[in-house]
């Protein structure tokens, strides 16, 4: 059960980071006002999500280490 929970949370966090990354890259290549308005914010959100993902996965690995 803990393996399923670990995988579910891990892949959910990975998916969230991937979605924000793809949105950021799309916005960057689109250019114009959209790029100026959202590109930097999306990349900051990606870094924040990566930080949260690493912290959560390390905590899960620590508590479910068997």
C-alpha contacts under 8 A as a table, 3 or more apart, distances in Angstrom:
res1	aa1	res2	aa2	distance
1	X	4	X	5.18
1	X	5	X	6.33
2	X	5	X	5.02
2	X	6	X	6.00
2	X	64	X	6.70
3	X	6	X	5.04
3	X	7	X	6.11
4	X	7	X	5.17
4	X	8	X	6.01
5	X	8	X	5.08
5	X	9	X	6.12
6	X	9	X	5.41
6	X	10	X	5.91
6	X	57	X	7.81
6	X	60	X	6.79
6	X	61	X	8.00
7	X	10	X	4.99
7	X	11	X	5.92
8	X	11	X	5.43
8	X	12	X	6.05
9	X	12	X	5.08
9	X	13	X	6.17
10	X	13	X	5.30
10	X	14	X	6.14
10	X	53	X	7.54
10	X	57	X	6.69
11	X	14	X	4.86
11	X	15	X	5.95
12	X	15	X	5.08
12	X	16	X	6.25
13	X	16	X	5.09
13	X	17	X	6.28
13	X	49	X	7.67
13	X	53	X	5.77
14	X	17	X	5.23
14	X	18	X	6.10
14	X	53	X	7.49
15	X	18	X	5.00
15	X	19	X	6.06
16	X	19	X	5.23
16	X	20	X	6.33
16	X	49	X	7.53
17	X	20	X	5.30
17	X	21	X	6.07
17	X	46	X	5.82
17	X	49	X	6.01
17	X	50	X	6.42
18	X	21	X	4.99
18	X	22	X	6.12
19	X	22	X	5.21
19	X	23	X	6.16
20	X	23	X	5.05
20	X	24	X	6.04
20	X	42	X	6.47
20	X	43	X	7.62
20	X	45	X	7.36
20	X	46	X	5.83
21	X	24	X	5.08
21	X	25	X	6.19
21	X	42	X	7.53
21	X	43	X	7.03
21	X	46	X	6.23
22	X	25	X	5.18
22	X	26	X	6.06
23	X	26	X	5.13
23	X	27	X	6.09
23	X	42	X	7.37
24	X	27	X	5.10
24	X	28	X	6.07
24	X	38	X	7.70
24	X	39	X	5.50
24	X	40	X	7.90
24	X	42	X	5.30
24	X	43	X	6.05
25	X	28	X	4.99
25	X	29	X	6.26
25	X	39	X	7.71
26	X	29	X	5.33
26	X	30	X	6.04
27	X	30	X	5.05
27	X	31	X	6.61
27	X	34	X	6.57
27	X	35	X	5.23
27	X	38	X	7.01
27	X	39	X	5.72
28	X	31	X	5.74
28	X	35	X	5.24
28	X	39	X	5.61
29	X	35	X	7.62
30	X	34	X	7.35
30	X	35	X	6.52
31	X	34	X	6.33
31	X	35	X	4.74
31	X	36	X	7.37
32	X	35	X	5.51
32	X	36	X	6.55
33	X	36	X	5.06
33	X	37	X	6.00
34	X	37	X	5.17
34	X	38	X	5.95
34	X	39	X	7.50
35	X	38	X	5.52
35	X	39	X	4.99
36	X	39	X	6.21
36	X	40	X	7.55
37	X	40	X	7.52
37	X	41	X	7.73
38	X	41	X	5.26
38	X	42	X	6.01
39	X	42	X	5.33
39	X	43	X	6.36
40	X	43	X	5.18
40	X	44	X	6.18
41	X	44	X	5.07
41	X	45	X	6.15
42	X	45	X	4.95
42	X	46	X	6.16
43	X	46	X	4.92
43	X	47	X	6.34
44	X	47	X	5.19
44	X	48	X	6.27
45	X	48	X	5.02
45	X	49	X	6.10
46	X	49	X	5.08
46	X	50	X	6.10
47	X	50	X	5.06
47	X	51	X	6.21
48	X	51	X	5.10
48	X	52	X	6.26
49	X	52	X	5.05
49	X	53	X	6.00
50	X	53	X	4.99
50	X	54	X	6.16
51	X	54	X	5.28
51	X	55	X	6.26
52	X	55	X	5.19
52	X	56	X	6.06
53	X	56	X	5.22
53	X	57	X	6.00
54	X	57	X	5.22
54	X	58	X	6.05
55	X	58	X	5.24
55	X	59	X	6.18
56	X	59	X	5.12
56	X	60	X	6.08
57	X	60	X	5.02
57	X	61	X	6.00
58	X	61	X	5.07
58	X	62	X	6.12
59	X	62	X	5.05
59	X	63	X	6.20
60	X	63	X	5.23
60	X	64	X	5.81
61	X	64	X	5.31
61	X	65	X	5.62
62	X	65	X	5.53
